[in-house]
Amino acid sequence: MPAARTLATAVFVTDPKTHETLLLQPGSEVSDPAITEQITHPDAWAPEPPRQSRRGKAEAA
């Protein structure tokens, strides 16, 4: 399952099952690939936190 991404802005998408227009609010987490592929503007997504290397995770523990 793909990791959820968080929206930075409100976006309109079409529900792939019901074909209804949905308004997703900032802060919403989206993990459905059918929805994420509709959101093409990079500024719609909140920045992802920087990933730690495996070594950094082990040292932080």
N, C-alpha and C positions, 0 to 999 in steps of 0.2 A: 504494500500500500504506500502511495506517495506521501511524503511528509506534508503536513498542512502548512499553508502559507497565509500570512496575515495581510489584509487589505489596509492601505494607507488612506484611500479615498473611497467615496461611495461609487458604486458601479451598477449598471443595469446589465443583466444577463437573461438568457432564455433557459428556463428549466427544460432539460432534455427529455423528461418524461411527460410533462403536462403541456409543454410549449407555452407556458405562461411567462410573462416578463416579471423578473424578480429584481428588487432593489437590495443590494448587499451594502451594509453600512461599514464605515471605517472600523477596524478592529476585528471584523469577522474573520474567522479562520476558514479557509477553503481547502479541502483535500480531494474533492471529486474532480478527476481529470476532465470530465465533460464540461465542467464549469471553468476550471482554470485555463483551458485552451481558448475560451471566449474572451479572456481578459488579456489583451495583447499589449496594452500600454505599460511600459516598465514602471512609470511613476505611480501606477495604481497599487503597486505592492509595497509594503513596508520593507525597509532594508533588513536583510537576514543578518543575525549576529555572526561575527567572525567565527569560523570553526577553529577549534583547538586541535593541535596535532595529538596523536596518541600519546606521545611522550609528555606533552603538556598536561593532558588529562591525568596521567599516572602521577605526575609531580604534584598536581593540585589536590589529589586525594589524600 
